[in-house]
Amino acid sequence: MLEQLFSKQLKVVGWDALPEESQRTGTLRGTIINILRIAGDEYVMDEAFSRFQRFIENPEIDSIPGDLKSIIFKTALRKDEEFVYRKVQELYEKSTFPEEQRNCLSVMGSVLDMDRHKETIDYVLFSGKVCVFDLNSYLILCE
């Protein structure tokens, strides 16, 4: 029931912003995708994973809007946790933007596999690659 209702709403707002749409529509889009992720909607996970792959292959051409990046990354994570986790970790290490780094840590903290979750905790606490300020963001943003 939940998937049917929100799938219809996603068809209305679409995945991509229109030039004339309001900021509220963008917020609604993110909320709908997130609800469908939580519900385990296969179409949404497939589409998010596809968008994530295109972004990884060519971020300049296939960019993901900032307000959807975390949601799309977390949704893609449900499709292929190992692949997405490794790529997000690489993004974290290459990025010089604190907001993007916090986003990456949040996604890494969303893993379901308990061994990978332990690996994330070790990475955050002991790798020396995570700034102390970002540690607080990681603890707050993890699901």
Order of alpha helices (4+ residues) and beta strands (2+ residues): alpha-alpha-alpha-alpha-alpha-alpha-alpha-alpha
